[in-house]
């Protein structure tokens, strides 16, 4: 999961070097969104599972 997300982030971050500003901004924002999703999966998902499954 980590390597797949890193590969996607690198791929989309290449777009941030574009001279066309909307494409560059899109690449940066998608890379940040993928990083946020990865951090959410690694840190918040285990906590949520422990809270929700622990009560069942």
JOVEN-V326951 format. One record per backbone hydrogen bond with DSSP energy under -0.5 kcal/mol. NH is the residue of the N-H (numbers start at 0). CO is the residue of the C=O. If there is no record, write none. Layout:
NH;CO  NH;CO
//
This chain:
4;0  5;1  6;2  7;3  8;4  9;5  10;6  11;7  12;8  13;9  14;11  15;12  16;13  17;14  20;18  22;19  23;19  24;20  25;21  26;22  27;23  28;24  29;25  30;26  31;27  32;28  33;29  34;30  35;31  36;32  37;33  38;34  39;35  40;36  41;37  42;38  43;38  43;39  44;39  46;42  47;43  48;44  49;45  50;46  51;47  52;48  53;48  53;49  54;50  55;52
//
